[in-house]
Amino acid sequence: MFEAMLLGTGMGRPDPKRFAPSNLLWFRDRPVLVDCGPGVTFRLGSAGVRPSQIGNVFVTHFHADHFFEFPWLNKYTIIMGNVDEAIKERGNMRFHGPPGSHRILKQLDESGDQMDDIAALGGYDKVREFMTPEIEEIYNGWTLDYGSWKVRASLVDHGDCKLPCFAFRFESGSKSVVFTGDTVGCENLTQLAKGADVMVHECNFPEEEVEARKRLGLAWWIHSTPTMAGEHAQAARVKKLVLNHFVGWDDFSPNKDPYDWEKIAPPRVKEHFDGEVILGEDLMKIEI
């Protein structure tokens, strides 16, 4: 089995319909995560996946909406009393992320460390050992091969956000899926996604919001619009384009009107892309 589920399709703004970015992939019976934004642990529960089953987490970049729940996800298995389950099913969780992963996760872990208290409880003497993740810092062209599946990373362009940001391509047998992370127009992404069966592409701002941000001089060159997503998909000749990472409402209207993405995105995308277009929703399964 090789399939995907969108766990969170929103962004940093609290939205009950769309949690922060996170995605689930199954390789046969082995689930892995791509991004780990706030709410992922609860979405995993809704998907029927135990945290102890997650052995690998792949993070696109260090913006809080993409990685901030990792320490809780990693420790949740232990804190909730499933030490034996975690050891048998998972061992130490493996974190694959951008340069700086060791430093950032160490700082984040120390800011809310409960392990001295937990480890003092009877039977929990090995808790700290099993809650220490194995961390691998990735780079442009980085690969990982598990035999039945493999993954490759490419550096993408987060626009005016000057921090390392990656897209991932996962392959199993003849099937492939690409997760873009946050990006603007980027040749690296086009090359990574060439011929992919599915591309899960961020689609944060409508074109209209970009224009409003330009007029205000406010952070407009940081995310993809529906047009950019369509152009990327067409250039890469992917078979299926799945849109995610949506802004929920219009900060520039007096009433903060919600965006109707079903009306906004598909028509713009289809001006540039002639393949299948899917508007992502939380807990949506994607056939690869």
C-alpha contacts under 8 A as a table, 3 or more apart, distances in Angstrom:
res1	aa1	res2	aa2	distance
1	M	26	W	6.66
1	M	27	F	5.66
1	M	28	R	4.07
1	M	29	D	7.11
2	F	25	L	7.15
2	F	26	W	5.31
2	F	27	F	4.81
2	F	28	R	6.00
2	F	172	S	7.05
2	F	288	I	6.85
3	E	25	L	5.83
3	E	26	W	5.45
3	E	27	F	7.24
3	E	285	K	7.40
3	E	286	I	6.27
3	E	287	E	5.60
3	E	288	I	5.67
4	A	23	N	7.18
4	A	24	L	5.54
4	A	25	L	4.44
4	A	26	W	6.36
4	A	285	K	5.78
4	A	286	I	5.12
4	A	287	E	6.78
4	A	288	I	7.30
5	M	23	N	5.86
5	M	24	L	5.01
5	M	25	L	6.46
5	M	283	L	5.98
5	M	284	M	5.48
5	M	285	K	4.30
5	M	286	I	5.80
6	L	9	T	6.61
6	L	22	S	6.63
6	L	23	N	4.70
6	L	24	L	6.36
6	L	280	G	7.13
6	L	281	E	6.83
6	L	282	D	5.52
6	L	283	L	5.27
6	L	284	M	5.37
6	L	285	K	6.54
6	L	286	I	7.69
7	L	19	F	7.51
7	L	21	P	7.23
7	L	22	S	5.30
7	L	23	N	5.11
7	L	24	L	6.62
7	L	40	V	6.77
7	L	43	R	5.82
7	L	44	L	7.26
7	L	282	D	5.05
7	L	283	L	4.91
7	L	284	M	7.34
8	G	18	R	5.83
8	G	19	F	4.47
8	G	20	A	4.99
8	G	21	P	4.54
8	G	22	S	4.92
8	G	23	N	6.74
8	G	37	G	7.71
8	G	39	G	7.79
8	G	40	V	7.12
8	G	43	R	7.58
8	G	245	H	7.79
8	G	281	E	7.59
8	G	282	D	5.09
8	G	283	L	7.31
9	T	18	R	5.39
9	T	19	F	6.08
9	T	20	A	6.17
9	T	21	P	5.34
9	T	22	S	7.25
9	T	244	N	4.87
9	T	245	H	4.64
9	T	246	F	6.36
9	T	280	G	6.56
9	T	281	E	6.04
9	T	282	D	5.69
10	G	13	R	7.79
10	G	15	D	7.26
10	G	18	R	4.53
10	G	19	F	5.17
10	G	20	A	4.89
10	G	21	P	6.03
10	G	244	N	6.96
10	G	245	H	4.52
10	G	246	F	4.88
10	G	247	V	6.39
10	G	248	G	7.17
11	M	14	P	7.71
11	M	18	R	7.63
11	M	19	F	6.87
11	M	20	A	4.72
11	M	21	P	6.32
11	M	65	D	6.28
11	M	245	H	5.61
11	M	246	F	6.33
11	M	247	V	6.32
12	G	20	A	6.01
12	G	64	A	7.77
12	G	65	D	5.24
13	R	247	V	7.75
13	R	248	G	7.75
14	P	19	F	7.35
15	D	18	R	5.35
15	D	19	F	6.38
15	D	248	G	6.92
16	P	19	F	6.77
17	K	282	D	7.33
18	R	281	E	7.21
18	R	282	D	5.97
19	F	37	G	7.79
19	F	38	P	7.02
19	F	39	G	6.01
19	F	40	V	7.67
19	F	282	D	7.20
20	A	37	G	4.93
20	A	38	P	5.60
20	A	39	G	6.66
20	A	40	V	7.63
20	A	65	D	5.57
20	A	66	H	6.92
20	A	245	H	7.59
21	P	35	D	6.29
21	P	36	C	6.70
21	P	37	G	5.24
21	P	38	P	7.90
21	P	65	D	6.48
21	P	66	H	5.63
21	P	245	H	6.29
22	S	33	L	6.94
22	S	34	V	5.82
22	S	35	D	4.62
22	S	36	C	5.07
22	S	37	G	5.80
22	S	40	V	6.42
22	S	66	H	7.01
23	N	33	L	5.65
23	N	34	V	4.99
23	N	35	D	6.42
23	N	36	C	7.84
24	L	31	P	6.58
24	L	32	V	5.84
24	L	33	L	4.81
24	L	34	V	6.34
25	L	31	P	5.42
25	L	32	V	5.30
25	L	33	L	6.37
25	L	34	V	7.72
26	W	29	D	6.15
26	W	30	R	5.38
26	W	31	P	4.35
26	W	32	V	6.51
27	F	30	R	5.07
27	F	31	P	6.37
27	F	148	S	7.79
27	F	149	W	7.13
27	F	172	S	7.50
30	R	53	Q	7.43
30	R	54	I	7.67
31	P	53	Q	6.74
31	P	54	I	5.74
31	P	55	G	7.42
31	P	56	N	7.98
32	V	54	I	5.53
32	V	55	G	6.38
32	V	56	N	5.15
32	V	57	V	6.00
32	V	58	F	7.91
33	L	36	C	7.02
33	L	54	I	7.14
33	L	56	N	6.45
33	L	57	V	4.74
33	L	58	F	6.10
34	V	57	V	5.96
34	V	58	F	4.74
34	V	59	V	5.88
34	V	60	T	7.59
34	V	179	F	7.88
35	D	57	V	6.96
35	D	58	F	5.88
35	D	59	V	4.53
35	D	60	T	6.32
35	D	66	H	5.20
35	D	67	F	5.84
36	C	40	V	6.04
36	C	57	V	7.60
36	C	59	V	6.96
36	C	65	D	7.74
36	C	66	H	5.34
36	C	67	F	4.48
36	C	68	F	6.64
36	C	69	E	5.81
36	C	70	F	5.86
37	G	40	V	5.95
37	G	64	A	6.90
37	G	65	D	4.68
37	G	66	H	4.28
37	G	67	F	4.89
37	G	68	F	5.59
37	G	69	E	5.55
37	G	70	F	7.68
38	P	41	T	7.97
38	P	65	D	6.28
38	P	66	H	7.68
38	P	67	F	7.61
38	P	68	F	6.18
38	P	69	E	5.15
39	G	42	F	5.48
39	G	43	R	6.29
39	G	69	E	7.28
40	V	43	R	4.97
40	V	44	L	6.04
40	V	69	E	7.06
40	V	73	L	7.89
41	T	44	L	5.13
41	T	45	G	6.46
41	T	51	P	7.19
41	T	69	E	7.82
41	T	73	L	6.01
42	F	45	G	5.04
42	F	46	S	6.47
43	R	46	S	4.98
43	R	47	A	6.24
43	R	283	L	7.41
44	L	47	A	4.94
44	L	48	G	6.22
44	L	49	V	5.17
44	L	50	R	6.79
44	L	51	P	7.37
45	G	48	G	5.08
45	G	49	V	5.70
45	G	50	R	6.60
46	S	49	V	7.65
46	S	283	L	7.89
47	A	283	L	6.91
49	V	53	Q	6.90
50	R	53	Q	5.48
50	R	54	I	7.42
51	P	54	I	5.51
51	P	73	L	6.48
51	P	74	N	7.45
51	P	76	Y	7.14
51	P	77	T	5.91
52	S	55	G	7.52
52	S	77	T	5.65
52	S	82	N	7.81
52	S	85	E	6.54
52	S	86	A	4.76
52	S	89	E	6.47
52	S	90	R	6.00
53	Q	86	A	7.47
53	Q	89	E	6.12
53	Q	90	R	6.02
54	I	57	V	7.45
54	I	90	R	6.82
54	I	93	M	7.22
55	G	90	R	5.38
55	G	91	G	7.55
55	G	92	N	7.37
55	G	93	M	4.98
55	G	94	R	5.98
56	N	93	M	6.07
56	N	94	R	4.75
56	N	95	F	6.03
56	N	96	H	7.53
57	V	93	M	7.68
57	V	94	R	6.21
57	V	95	F	4.96
57	V	96	H	6.13
58	F	95	F	6.19
58	F	96	H	4.83
58	F	97	G	6.00
59	V	62	F	7.71
59	V	66	H	6.99
59	V	67	F	6.45
59	V	95	F	7.68
59	V	96	H	6.28
59	V	97	G	4.90
59	V	98	P	7.32
60	T	66	H	7.26
60	T	97	G	6.52
60	T	98	P	7.03
60	T	165	C	5.55
60	T	166	F	4.76
60	T	167	A	6.22
60	T	168	F	7.73
60	T	181	G	5.38
60	T	182	D	7.78
61	H	66	H	6.80
61	H	67	F	7.49
61	H	97	G	6.96
61	H	98	P	6.10
61	H	163	L	7.63
61	H	164	P	6.33
61	H	165	C	4.72
61	H	166	F	6.50
61	H	181	G	7.46
62	F	66	H	6.70
62	F	67	F	6.31
62	F	98	P	7.53
62	F	163	L	7.87
62	F	165	C	7.84
63	H	66	H	5.65
63	H	67	F	6.75
63	H	68	F	7.85
64	A	67	F	5.50
64	A	68	F	4.86
65	D	68	F	6.30
67	F	70	F	5.88
68	F	71	P	7.37
69	E	72	W	5.42
69	E	73	L	6.14
70	F	73	L	5.03
70	F	74	N	5.99
71	P	74	N	5.13
71	P	75	K	6.11
71	P	105	L	7.72
71	P	108	L	7.44
71	P	109	D	6.31
72	W	75	K	5.14
72	W	76	Y	5.57
73	L	76	Y	5.15
73	L	77	T	7.25
74	N	77	T	6.61
74	N	93	M	6.84
74	N	131	M	6.51
74	N	133	P	7.68
75	K	78	I	5.38
75	K	79	I	6.01
75	K	131	M	6.01
76	Y	79	I	5.11
76	Y	80	M	5.88
77	T	80	M	5.69
77	T	81	G	6.76
77	T	82	N	5.32
77	T	83	V	6.65
77	T	86	A	6.42
78	I	81	G	5.23
78	I	82	N	5.25
78	I	83	V	4.97
78	I	86	A	7.33
78	I	127	V	7.00
78	I	131	M	7.47
79	I	82	N	7.40
79	I	118	I	7.36
82	N	85	E	5.20
82	N	86	A	6.18
83	V	86	A	5.23
83	V	87	I	6.24
83	V	124	Y	7.93
83	V	127	V	7.31
84	D	87	I	5.20
84	D	88	K	6.15
85	E	88	K	5.29
85	E	89	E	5.83
85	E	90	R	7.80
86	A	89	E	5.32
86	A	90	R	5.21
86	A	91	G	6.00
87	I	90	R	5.68
87	I	91	G	4.53
87	I	92	N	7.50
87	I	130	F	7.17
88	K	91	G	6.48
90	R	93	M	6.70
91	G	130	F	6.66
92	N	130	F	5.39
92	N	131	M	6.54
92	N	132	T	6.55
92	N	133	P	5.43
92	N	134	E	6.48
93	M	131	M	7.66
93	M	132	T	7.61
93	M	133	P	4.91
93	M	134	E	6.20
94	R	133	P	5.57
94	R	134	E	4.67
94	R	135	I	5.98
94	R	136	E	7.67
95	F	133	P	6.54
95	F	134	E	6.03
95	F	135	I	4.80
95	F	136	E	6.18
96	H	135	I	6.06
96	H	136	E	4.88
96	H	137	E	5.92
96	H	138	I	6.46
97	G	101	S	5.89
97	G	135	I	7.71
97	G	136	E	6.52
97	G	137	E	5.19
97	G	138	I	5.66
98	P	101	S	5.93
98	P	137	E	5.31
98	P	138	I	5.27
98	P	139	Y	6.83
98	P	164	P	6.36
98	P	165	C	7.08
98	P	166	F	7.51
99	P	137	E	5.24
99	P	138	I	6.46
99	P	139	Y	7.34
99	P	164	P	7.32
100	G	103	R	5.43
100	G	104	I	6.06
100	G	137	E	7.20
101	S	104	I	5.28
101	S	105	L	5.89
101	S	135	I	7.05
101	S	136	E	7.56
101	S	137	E	6.08
102	H	105	L	5.58
102	H	106	K	6.08
102	H	135	I	6.54
102	H	137	E	7.71
103	R	106	K	5.25
103	R	107	Q	6.27
104	I	107	Q	5.22
104	I	108	L	6.13
105	L	108	L	4.99
105	L	109	D	5.86
106	K	109	D	5.13
106	K	110	E	6.12
107	Q	110	E	5.25
107	Q	111	S	6.26
108	L	111	S	5.26
108	L	112	G	7.09
109	D	112	G	5.80
109	D	113	D	5.80
110	E	113	D	5.04
113	D	116	D	7.67
114	Q	117	D	5.58
114	Q	118	I	6.23
115	M	118	I	4.90
115	M	119	A	5.58
115	M	127	V	7.44
115	M	128	R	6.23
116	D	119	A	5.26
116	D	120	A	6.22
117	D	120	A	5.37
117	D	121	L	7.16
118	I	121	L	5.66
118	I	124	Y	6.80
118	I	127	V	7.55
119	A	122	G	7.82
119	A	124	Y	4.90
119	A	125	D	5.08
119	A	126	K	7.09
119	A	127	V	5.79
119	A	128	R	6.84
120	A	124	Y	6.74
120	A	125	D	6.71
121	L	124	Y	5.61
121	L	125	D	7.41
122	G	125	D	7.20
123	G	126	K	7.94
124	Y	127	V	5.25
125	D	128	R	7.60
126	K	129	E	5.47
126	K	130	F	6.67
127	V	130	F	5.39
127	V	131	M	6.17
128	R	131	M	5.09
128	R	132	T	6.36
129	E	132	T	5.66
130	F	133	P	7.60
138	I	142	W	5.85
138	I	153	A	7.52
139	Y	142	W	5.28
139	Y	153	A	7.04
139	Y	154	S	7.31
139	Y	155	L	7.17
140	N	153	A	5.98
140	N	154	S	4.66
140	N	155	L	5.06
140	N	166	F	7.76
141	G	152	R	6.44
141	G	153	A	5.49
141	G	154	S	5.50
141	G	155	L	7.88
142	W	152	R	5.69
142	W	153	A	5.31
142	W	154	S	7.37
143	T	150	K	7.30
143	T	151	V	5.58
143	T	152	R	4.36
143	T	153	A	6.45
144	L	150	K	5.55
144	L	151	V	5.33
144	L	152	R	6.61
145	D	148	S	7.97
145	D	149	W	6.32
145	D	150	K	4.29
145	D	151	V	6.59
146	Y	149	W	5.34
146	Y	150	K	5.68
147	G	150	K	6.84
148	S	172	S	6.04
148	S	173	G	7.18
149	W	170	F	7.14
149	W	171	E	5.60
149	W	172	S	4.44
149	W	173	G	7.24
150	K	170	F	5.78
150	K	171	E	5.44
150	K	172	S	6.70
151	V	168	F	6.61
151	V	169	R	5.46
151	V	170	F	4.41
151	V	171	E	6.35
152	R	168	F	5.66
152	R	169	R	5.22
152	R	170	F	6.67
153	A	166	F	6.20
153	A	167	A	5.64
153	A	168	F	4.61
153	A	169	R	6.48
154	S	166	F	5.43
154	S	167	A	5.39
154	S	168	F	6.60
154	S	188	N	6.41
154	S	189	L	6.92
154	S	192	L	6.75
155	L	164	P	6.99
155	L	165	C	5.82
155	L	166	F	4.50
155	L	167	A	6.46
155	L	188	N	6.74
155	L	189	L	7.80
156	V	164	P	7.80
156	V	165	C	5.65
156	V	166	F	5.33
156	V	167	A	6.40
156	V	180	T	7.96
156	V	182	D	7.83
156	V	183	T	6.05
156	V	186	C	6.23
156	V	188	N	6.13
156	V	189	L	6.20
157	D	165	C	6.78
157	D	182	D	7.65
157	D	183	T	5.04
157	D	184	V	5.84
157	D	185	G	7.23
157	D	186	C	6.05
158	H	161	C	5.42
158	H	162	K	6.92
158	H	163	L	7.53
158	H	165	C	6.54
158	H	182	D	5.69
158	H	183	T	4.39
158	H	184	V	5.87
158	H	222	I	5.42
158	H	223	H	6.74
159	G	162	K	7.08
159	G	183	T	6.73
159	G	184	V	5.87
159	G	221	W	5.36
159	G	222	I	4.48
159	G	223	H	7.14
160	D	219	A	7.44
160	D	221	W	5.90
160	D	222	I	5.59
161	C	222	I	6.32
165	C	181	G	6.97
165	C	182	D	7.02
165	C	183	T	7.88
166	F	180	T	7.20
166	F	181	G	6.14
166	F	182	D	7.94
167	A	178	V	7.12
167	A	179	F	5.59
167	A	180	T	4.41
167	A	181	G	5.30
167	A	189	L	6.92
168	F	178	V	5.57
168	F	179	F	5.31
168	F	180	T	6.63
168	F	181	G	7.96
168	F	192	L	7.98
169	R	176	S	6.86
169	R	177	V	5.72
169	R	178	V	4.32
169	R	179	F	6.56
169	R	192	L	6.83
169	R	193	A	7.08
170	F	176	S	5.56
170	F	177	V	5.39
170	F	178	V	6.34
171	E	174	S	7.12
171	E	175	K	5.67
171	E	176	S	4.35
171	E	177	V	6.66
172	S	175	K	5.46
172	S	176	S	6.51
175	K	196	A	7.60
175	K	197	D	6.35
175	K	288	I	6.59
176	S	196	A	5.29
176	S	197	D	5.39
176	S	198	V	6.63
176	S	288	I	7.07
177	V	196	A	5.88
177	V	197	D	5.95
177	V	198	V	4.68
177	V	199	M	5.66
177	V	200	V	7.50
177	V	288	I	7.00
178	V	192	L	7.83
178	V	193	A	6.13
178	V	196	A	6.92
178	V	198	V	6.32
178	V	199	M	4.65
178	V	200	V	6.02
179	F	199	M	6.08
179	F	200	V	4.90
179	F	201	H	6.28
180	T	183	T	6.93
180	T	189	L	7.14
180	T	199	M	7.47
180	T	200	V	6.39
180	T	201	H	5.27
180	T	202	E	6.60
181	G	201	H	7.35
181	G	202	E	6.68
182	D	202	E	6.23
182	D	222	I	7.78
182	D	223	H	6.18
182	D	224	S	7.61
183	T	186	C	7.19
183	T	202	E	7.48
183	T	222	I	6.84
183	T	223	H	5.49
183	T	224	S	6.10
184	V	221	W	7.25
184	V	222	I	6.33
184	V	223	H	5.33
184	V	224	S	5.01
184	V	228	M	7.23
185	G	224	S	7.36
185	G	228	M	6.45
185	G	232	H	7.42
186	C	189	L	5.54
186	C	190	T	6.70
187	E	190	T	5.01
187	E	191	Q	6.26
188	N	191	Q	5.25
188	N	192	L	6.17
189	L	192	L	5.03
189	L	193	A	6.07
189	L	232	H	7.70
190	T	193	A	5.31
190	T	194	K	6.23
190	T	232	H	5.96
190	T	233	A	7.63
190	T	235	A	6.39
190	T	236	A	5.07
191	Q	194	K	5.37
191	Q	236	A	6.72
193	A	196	A	5.42
193	A	199	M	7.08
193	A	236	A	5.62
193	A	238	V	6.94
194	K	235	A	7.97
194	K	236	A	4.37
194	K	237	R	6.16
194	K	238	V	6.52
195	G	236	A	6.07
195	G	237	R	5.30
195	G	238	V	4.84
195	G	239	K	7.12
196	A	199	M	6.67
196	A	236	A	7.75
196	A	237	R	7.47
196	A	238	V	4.84
196	A	239	K	6.55
197	D	238	V	5.76
197	D	239	K	4.96
197	D	240	K	6.03
197	D	288	I	6.25
198	V	238	V	6.32
198	V	239	K	6.09
198	V	240	K	4.70
198	V	241	L	5.89
198	V	242	V	7.17
198	V	288	I	6.28
199	M	233	A	7.37
199	M	238	V	6.74
199	M	240	K	6.34
199	M	241	L	5.06
199	M	242	V	6.04
200	V	241	L	6.15
200	V	242	V	4.63
200	V	243	L	5.86
200	V	244	N	6.88
201	H	229	A	6.39
201	H	241	L	7.05
201	H	242	V	6.08
201	H	243	L	5.09
201	H	244	N	6.09
202	E	223	H	7.54
202	E	224	S	6.33
202	E	229	A	7.36
202	E	243	L	5.84
202	E	244	N	4.92
202	E	245	H	5.06
202	E	246	F	7.35
203	C	206	P	7.76
203	C	223	H	7.15
203	C	224	S	5.20
203	C	225	T	5.20
203	C	226	P	5.74
203	C	229	A	6.70
203	C	243	L	5.91
203	C	244	N	5.74
203	C	245	H	5.81
203	C	246	F	5.80
204	N	223	H	5.88
204	N	224	S	5.97
204	N	225	T	6.22
204	N	244	N	7.51
204	N	245	H	5.47
204	N	246	F	4.50
204	N	247	V	5.43
205	F	208	E	7.90
205	F	209	E	6.02
205	F	210	V	6.53
205	F	223	H	6.82
205	F	224	S	6.64
205	F	225	T	5.22
205	F	226	P	7.72
205	F	246	F	6.99
205	F	247	V	6.29
206	P	209	E	5.41
206	P	210	V	6.65
206	P	225	T	5.48
206	P	226	P	6.60
206	P	264	I	7.06
206	P	265	A	7.49
207	E	210	V	5.14
207	E	211	E	6.44
207	E	225	T	5.94
207	E	226	P	7.42
207	E	227	T	7.79
208	E	211	E	5.19
208	E	212	A	6.37
209	E	212	A	4.95
209	E	213	R	6.07
209	E	250	D	7.47
209	E	252	F	7.80
210	V	213	R	5.05
210	V	214	K	6.11
210	V	220	W	5.41
210	V	221	W	7.94
211	E	214	K	5.02
211	E	215	R	6.39
211	E	220	W	7.93
212	A	215	R	5.24
212	A	216	L	6.42
212	A	252	F	7.42
213	R	216	L	5.02
213	R	217	G	5.77
213	R	218	L	4.88
213	R	219	A	6.59
213	R	220	W	5.36
214	K	217	G	4.93
214	K	218	L	6.32
214	K	219	A	7.80
214	K	220	W	6.03
215	R	218	L	7.83
217	G	220	W	7.50
219	A	222	I	6.54
220	W	223	H	7.47
224	S	227	T	7.75
224	S	228	M	5.53
224	S	229	A	6.36
225	T	228	M	5.22
225	T	229	A	6.35
226	P	229	A	5.11
226	P	230	G	6.19
226	P	265	A	5.39
226	P	266	P	7.57
226	P	268	R	5.83
226	P	269	V	5.28
227	T	230	G	5.17
227	T	231	E	6.19
227	T	268	R	5.66
227	T	269	V	5.36
227	T	271	E	7.79
227	T	272	H	7.00
228	M	231	E	5.05
228	M	232	H	6.12
228	M	269	V	7.97
229	A	232	H	5.21
229	A	233	A	6.17
229	A	243	L	7.91
229	A	269	V	6.75
230	G	233	A	5.16
230	G	234	Q	6.11
230	G	268	R	7.66
230	G	269	V	4.49
230	G	270	K	6.76
230	G	271	E	7.58
230	G	272	H	5.15
230	G	273	F	4.97
231	E	234	Q	5.20
231	E	235	A	6.04
231	E	269	V	7.72
231	E	272	H	5.52
231	E	273	F	6.51
232	H	235	A	5.20
232	H	236	A	6.13
233	A	236	A	5.23
233	A	237	R	5.88
233	A	238	V	5.60
233	A	241	L	6.62
233	A	273	F	6.37
234	Q	237	R	4.89
234	Q	238	V	6.78
234	Q	272	H	6.62
234	Q	273	F	4.93
234	Q	274	D	7.14
234	Q	275	G	7.86
238	V	241	L	7.07
238	V	275	G	7.43
239	K	275	G	5.71
239	K	276	E	6.64
240	K	275	G	5.94
240	K	276	E	4.80
240	K	277	V	6.11
240	K	278	I	7.67
241	L	275	G	7.28
241	L	276	E	6.11
241	L	277	V	4.91
241	L	278	I	6.19
242	V	277	V	5.97
242	V	278	I	4.70
242	V	279	L	5.98
242	V	280	G	6.03
243	L	277	V	7.66
243	L	278	I	6.28
243	L	279	L	5.18
243	L	280	G	5.33
244	N	279	L	7.02
244	N	280	G	5.26
244	N	281	E	7.51
247	V	250	D	7.86
247	V	259	Y	7.60
248	G	258	P	5.90
248	G	259	Y	5.91
249	W	256	K	5.88
249	W	257	D	5.52
249	W	258	P	3.94
249	W	259	Y	4.98
250	D	253	S	5.77
250	D	256	K	5.06
250	D	257	D	5.37
250	D	258	P	6.06
250	D	259	Y	6.42
251	D	254	P	7.84
251	D	256	K	5.29
251	D	257	D	7.73
252	F	256	K	6.84
253	S	256	K	5.19
253	S	257	D	6.35
254	P	257	D	7.77
259	Y	264	I	7.78
260	D	263	K	5.64
260	D	264	I	6.19
261	W	264	I	4.73
261	W	265	A	5.51
261	W	279	L	7.84
262	E	265	A	6.07
262	E	266	P	6.61
262	E	279	L	7.00
263	K	266	P	6.79
263	K	267	P	7.22
264	I	267	P	6.70
264	I	268	R	7.04
265	A	268	R	5.48
265	A	269	V	6.10
265	A	279	L	7.95
266	P	269	V	5.08
266	P	270	K	5.98
266	P	277	V	6.85
266	P	279	L	7.69
267	P	270	K	5.27
267	P	271	E	6.54
268	R	271	E	5.39
268	R	272	H	7.41
269	V	272	H	5.65
269	V	273	F	5.96
269	V	277	V	7.83
270	K	273	F	4.88
270	K	274	D	6.12
270	K	277	V	7.88
271	E	274	D	7.94
280	G	284	M	6.78
281	E	284	M	5.49
